[in-house]
């Protein structure tokens, strides 16, 4: 099965299990409400050598990325990351310096995001490095953003420039003399403060982070909310190609929908807080669930943009 087919199968199989008051599979995080003012959130991500990173990459950067991509899941729900569990599987040919540099990078990133490391596990592997991080967060139930809450007429926005990570990957893969974008792939930044800011805003309806590119990730919101969308390609914030911006993954900016009549004020307030733009790139429409129409200057592009596939050996 392909990745999302497997996820759908797991989700369907889990219907046989008790929910134990958890809101489970379907968003960036699972969650359980503790009381009327607090909800706890849980998520996990795996990073595998030669799929998500190469051993030749700086181990400090691999550590920072391992933390950031997990914090991003909590931010995507409008909440604050609080604690992390780290499990790592290492082959016998990994040297002590790599191990120490990785832990240094991981803990530096956790400190940046104000997250505590509370435990985990270590084990050996046959040949590849595997890193698994579980992240725990908390938020106000009124501020939690889900993928299923997009409304017809909402504007679609993103919190940063798209395509920088895949541009960095291309530099790293080609050994380009100028690594202008490489840091964006090696050390992506979780939009944690942006997530908390957007969580408080009632005009923000649905939200998630961009790990596989807007061409793929937007469909998660559309399918969950049973709507369709138009994306205005001329409004996509980019520094590289349009295809990289739409299809490139691992940017970890936030993708959100906002009530149309309040988006302009939201953009103004976002800029006043973060001193940069909140970019409006499209709108939620009625129509067949999950369909994205790619528009350019009012005309539909006859193309089939698709999501990001992580590097492989």
N, C-alpha and C positions, 0 to 999 in steps of 0.2 A: 504494500500500500504506500501511496505518497503521504507526505507529512500530514496534510490536513484531512486526508481520508482516515488515517490512523487516529487523529484527534477526534474526529466525528464518531468513529467506532468506540473509542474509549468513553466518550461522553454518553453515548447510547447505552453502553454496558453499565455505566455507573448509575443509571436510573434504578437498577435493582437494589442499590445500597441505601441504607438510611442516611438522611441528610444531616442529622444531629445538629440542626439549626444553623448549618453553614449555607451560605450562598456560594455555590461551587463553580464548576467549569463554565466558561463563556466570556469572562472578562480577563483583564490583565492580572487580577488577583482573586483568590477566594477570600471570603470575608465572613465574620461572625459578629453580630451586634452584642456588645457587652452590657450597655445600658443606653438610655435615651441620648446620651451625649458622646458615646464612644463606640467605634467599630474597630475591630482588629482585622488586619489584612495579611495575607500570606501568598508568596509566590516563589517559584524556583526556576532557575535557568542552568543549563549545562553548556559549557564551552569545551570543545574537543579539538585537540591538535590536528592540523591540516584540514579542518572544517571551518573553525572560527578563528584560528590563529596558527602561525608557524613558529616552530621552535627557534628560528633565527630572529624573531621579533624580540625586542628588549623585554626581559621577564618582568621588570617593573611596570611596563605598559600593559602586559597581559594581566597583571594583578589589578591595576587600576580599572581596566575594562571589565574584568569579572565582577567588580563591585558596582560599577556605574550602570551596567545593563540591568542589574537587579533593582537598584534604587529607582531606575526609570519606570519599572512596572508599578511601584507604589505611587510615584508622581502622576502616572497616567490615570490613577483613580482619584486624584485630588487630595492625597493624603501624605503623611510624613513617615519616611522610613526610620525605624528605631533600632533594629537589631538584625544581625546576620549570622547564619551558620555556614561554615565552609567545609566542604569535603573535596579531597583531591586525591587522584590516583596517579602515581608516578612510576615510570619505568626505571630499571636499575642503572641506566646510563645517564640519568640526570645528575648533574653535579651540585654540590652544596651551594655554590654561588647562585645558580638559577633558583633554587628553592628559597634562599634568603631574599633575593631580589624580588621574587614574586610576592612573598609575604609582605615585604616592605611596600610595594606598590599597592597591594590590596588594603593594608592598614592605613596608608596615606589617603586613599580614596574614601575609606570609611570615615576617617577623621574629617575630611572635607565636607561630607554629607551628614556629619553628626550622628553616626550609626555605631552601635556597640557590636563587637564580635563576641558571641556568647557560647560558641562551641562548634562541633563538626566532627569530621572523621578523616583519617588518612589510610591509604592502602597502596599496594604495589599494582602495577599493570604489566602486561606482556611487552608493549612497545610504545604506546601513545600516552600523552598526558590528557587526563580528563578532569575538569573542574566543575563542581556542582555547588551552587550557592542557593540557600534558602533565605529569603528576606521577609522580615516581619515589620509591619507598619501599623499606624493608628490614625484615625481621623474622626471627624464628626459625621454621623450618618446623613445629615442634611447636605454635606459637601461632597459626598461620594458620587463620582461620575461613572456611568456605565456605557457600554457600547450600544445598548438597546434603546436609548432615549433620544435619538435623533428625530427631528420633526420636519415634515415637509415644509419647505420655505426657509429652513435654517441656512445660514452661511456656513461654509466649510473653511476652516483656518488652520494654519500651522505656525508653530512658535519659532521657526528658524529656517535657514537656507537648506535646501535639499540636494542630495547627491554628492556631498563632500566626502563621505566615508568611502563610497565606491571609487571615487576619483583617487583617493589616497591608496586604496587597494591596488589600483592599476599602476600607480607609481611604484609601490613596493614590489609588485610582481614583475615589472619591467626594469627594475633597478635604475629608474630615472635619475639623472644627475641632480635635478631640482625636485625635492620632496615638499612641494607646496601644501599638499593636502594630506600627506601621510599621517600626520598627528591626529587628524579627524577619524581615521580608521583605527589607529593604534590606541587612542585614548578618547573615545567619545564621551561627551558630558551629559549626564542625566539632567533634565530640566526640572529639578526638584522644587526649586522656589517658584518657578512658573506654574507647576502643577498645583501647589498649595494656593497660589493666587487665583488660579482659574477655578479651583474647587469651591471657593467662597462665592463665586459669581453665579447667581441664579440663571442668568441668560445663557450660560454654557450648559448644554444638554448632554451630548455624548462626547466621550474622550477616550483616547488610547495613545500609546507611543508607536513610533514608526521604526520597526525593526526589519521589515521585509520590503519596504518601499510603499508609497501611497497607492500604487497600482494594485498591490495585493492587500495592504492593511485596511484601506478604506472599505473594501468589500466586507470585512468583518463587521463594521458599523452598519453598513447597508443591509446585510443579511439579518443581523440581530434586530434592527429597527424596522425591517420589512419596507424599505424605501429604495430609491435609486438616486443617482447623482449626476451632475454636470461638473466637469473640471475645466477651468479656463486656462489653457496652457500658457497664454501670454502673461498670466499673473503668477506663475510658479516662481518662487524665489530660487535662483540658481546662479552658479558661477561657472558651471560646466555645461554639458549637453543636456537637452531636454530629456532624453532617454535615461541618462544617469539620474537626473532629478526625480523622475517619476518611478523608475524601476530599481534604483539603487537602494540597498538596505543599510542597516546599522547606523542610521543618522541619530536615532533616539530623540528626535524632536517630538513634540506633542501634536497630535491631530485632533481637532475638536469641531463641534458644530455649535453655532450660536444663533439665538433668535435674531432674525434679520434686522428688526427695528432697533436693536440695541448693540449691534456689532461695532458701529462706528465709535460709540462711547467706550466700549470694551477695548478697542484698538488704542484709543487715546490714553486710557488709564494704564494699559499694558506698557505703552511707550514711556509714560511718565515714571513708572516703577523700574523698568528694566533698560531704559534708554535705547531701545531698538524696536523694530516693527513686529506686530502680530499680523501675519499675511493672510488676506482673504483670497482663496484660490478657487472657490466654486460654491455650489449650493445643492441642498437636498431637494430632490424632485419626486413626484409620483411616477409610477411606472413599474415595470417588472423588477421585482426584488433583486438587489445585488448588481444591477447594471450600471456601469459608468460610461457616460458619453464624454468623449474627449473633444473639447471645443477649441477653436482658434479663430479669433476675430469674428465670432458669431456663426462660424461654419463648423460642422462636425468633421473631425478627422477620421478617415477610414483606416484605423490602425488598431492593433490589439496589444497594448502595453501589458506587460506581465511583471510579477513581483521578482524579488531578488533571490538568487540561489547562492548560498554560502560557498566560499572557495572549497575546492576539494583537491586531493593530491594530483 
